[in-house]
Amino acid sequence: MIFLSAGVQRIPSRGVFWFTVAGMTGGLAGRYLSLVPINRVGLARAPILTQTRLVWSAAMAVVILGGLLSVAGAFAIISGG
């Protein structure tokens, strides 16, 4: 709410441009990358590959953020998705 009450003196056009480019290309790239497995391995096997995103996100959280993952935590992540 401080943003609304203080007012905006100037919105940088360069920032708006990059925000727009990121929004448009992010959606297109995400859609394209979700269709690549279907073309590569077929429609029957592609969902199995796309559902491994939960395992990869948990693994990256442990490696990059230095988190700890227990068996119960891993089960909660996999069953929650």
Helices and strands as residue ranges (DSSP letters): H 2-6, H 13-41, H 46-50, H 53-65, H 71-80
